[in-house]
Amino acid sequence: MGLIVLSIMISIILGCCVWLVLGEKFPVKDEQKWPPLNNIVCYGMILAVPVYLVIFFTF
């Protein structure tokens, strides 16, 4: 349980960092972009599985 919580927290932090670098990209190929919070959540969800796997195989 702690591993899942840790990976979610790290993926949220990394999602914020990715949003700062890439900006508002979602939805792709659409003029109207989502609000920043939706983009951060989307980046966080994309990063959740890789972060979990890295933490799982490291520890």
ChimeraX commands (.cxc) that place a marker at each C-alpha (Angstrom):
marker #1 position 0.00,0.00,0.00 radius 0.5
marker #1 position 2.82,2.36,0.83 radius 0.5
marker #1 position 4.44,1.66,-2.52 radius 0.5
marker #1 position 1.29,2.69,-4.37 radius 0.5
marker #1 position 0.91,5.90,-2.34 radius 0.5
marker #1 position 4.58,6.79,-2.86 radius 0.5
marker #1 position 4.37,6.17,-6.60 radius 0.5
marker #1 position 1.19,8.26,-6.90 radius 0.5
marker #1 position 2.77,11.16,-4.99 radius 0.5
marker #1 position 5.91,11.04,-7.13 radius 0.5
marker #1 position 3.87,10.80,-10.35 radius 0.5
marker #1 position 1.86,13.88,-9.33 radius 0.5
marker #1 position 5.07,15.82,-8.67 radius 0.5
marker #1 position 6.58,14.65,-11.96 radius 0.5
marker #1 position 3.30,15.46,-13.73 radius 0.5
marker #1 position 3.59,19.04,-12.48 radius 0.5
marker #1 position 7.18,19.22,-13.71 radius 0.5
marker #1 position 6.25,17.80,-17.12 radius 0.5
marker #1 position 3.41,20.31,-17.35 radius 0.5
marker #1 position 5.87,23.13,-16.67 radius 0.5
marker #1 position 8.11,21.89,-19.49 radius 0.5
marker #1 position 5.57,20.81,-22.11 radius 0.5
marker #1 position 2.61,23.00,-21.24 radius 0.5
marker #1 position -0.99,22.44,-22.25 radius 0.5
marker #1 position -1.01,19.76,-24.96 radius 0.5
marker #1 position -4.27,17.89,-24.28 radius 0.5
marker #1 position -6.51,17.25,-26.16 radius 0.5
marker #1 position -4.15,16.75,-29.06 radius 0.5
marker #1 position -5.14,18.25,-32.44 radius 0.5
marker #1 position -7.80,20.52,-30.94 radius 0.5
marker #1 position -7.89,24.29,-30.80 radius 0.5
marker #1 position -9.63,24.38,-27.42 radius 0.5
marker #1 position -7.24,23.10,-24.72 radius 0.5
marker #1 position -8.15,21.78,-21.29 radius 0.5
marker #1 position -7.52,23.77,-18.10 radius 0.5
marker #1 position -4.07,23.35,-16.48 radius 0.5
marker #1 position -5.36,21.06,-13.71 radius 0.5
marker #1 position -6.74,18.58,-16.23 radius 0.5
marker #1 position -3.41,18.55,-18.07 radius 0.5
marker #1 position -1.49,17.95,-14.84 radius 0.5
marker #1 position -3.80,15.04,-13.93 radius 0.5
marker #1 position -3.39,13.57,-17.40 radius 0.5
marker #1 position 0.41,13.81,-17.20 radius 0.5
marker #1 position 0.32,12.28,-13.72 radius 0.5
marker #1 position -1.79,9.35,-14.90 radius 0.5
marker #1 position 0.54,8.74,-17.83 radius 0.5
marker #1 position 3.54,8.71,-15.46 radius 0.5
marker #1 position 1.92,6.61,-12.71 radius 0.5
marker #1 position 2.68,3.17,-14.16 radius 0.5
marker #1 position 6.33,3.86,-15.13 radius 0.5
marker #1 position 7.02,5.43,-11.73 radius 0.5
marker #1 position 5.41,2.47,-9.94 radius 0.5
marker #1 position 7.46,-0.02,-11.97 radius 0.5
marker #1 position 10.71,1.85,-11.33 radius 0.5
marker #1 position 10.05,1.98,-7.60 radius 0.5
marker #1 position 8.90,-1.66,-7.51 radius 0.5
marker #1 position 12.00,-3.01,-9.26 radius 0.5
marker #1 position 14.38,-0.69,-7.37 radius 0.5
marker #1 position 13.19,-1.63,-3.88 radius 0.5
marker link #1:1,2 radius 0.2
marker link #1:2,3 radius 0.2
marker link #1:3,4 radius 0.2
marker link #1:4,5 radius 0.2
marker link #1:5,6 radius 0.2
marker link #1:6,7 radius 0.2
marker link #1:7,8 radius 0.2
marker link #1:8,9 radius 0.2
marker link #1:9,10 radius 0.2
marker link #1:10,11 radius 0.2
marker link #1:11,12 radius 0.2
marker link #1:12,13 radius 0.2
marker link #1:13,14 radius 0.2
marker link #1:14,15 radius 0.2
marker link #1:15,16 radius 0.2
marker link #1:16,17 radius 0.2
marker link #1:17,18 radius 0.2
marker link #1:18,19 radius 0.2
marker link #1:19,20 radius 0.2
marker link #1:20,21 radius 0.2
marker link #1:21,22 radius 0.2
marker link #1:22,23 radius 0.2
marker link #1:23,24 radius 0.2
marker link #1:24,25 radius 0.2
marker link #1:25,26 radius 0.2
marker link #1:26,27 radius 0.2
marker link #1:27,28 radius 0.2
marker link #1:28,29 radius 0.2
marker link #1:29,30 radius 0.2
marker link #1:30,31 radius 0.2
marker link #1:31,32 radius 0.2
marker link #1:32,33 radius 0.2
marker link #1:33,34 radius 0.2
marker link #1:34,35 radius 0.2
marker link #1:35,36 radius 0.2
marker link #1:36,37 radius 0.2
marker link #1:37,38 radius 0.2
marker link #1:38,39 radius 0.2
marker link #1:39,40 radius 0.2
marker link #1:40,41 radius 0.2
marker link #1:41,42 radius 0.2
marker link #1:42,43 radius 0.2
marker link #1:43,44 radius 0.2
marker link #1:44,45 radius 0.2
marker link #1:45,46 radius 0.2
marker link #1:46,47 radius 0.2
marker link #1:47,48 radius 0.2
marker link #1:48,49 radius 0.2
marker link #1:49,50 radius 0.2
marker link #1:50,51 radius 0.2
marker link #1:51,52 radius 0.2
marker link #1:52,53 radius 0.2
marker link #1:53,54 radius 0.2
marker link #1:54,55 radius 0.2
marker link #1:55,56 radius 0.2
marker link #1:56,57 radius 0.2
marker link #1:57,58 radius 0.2
marker link #1:58,59 radius 0.2
view
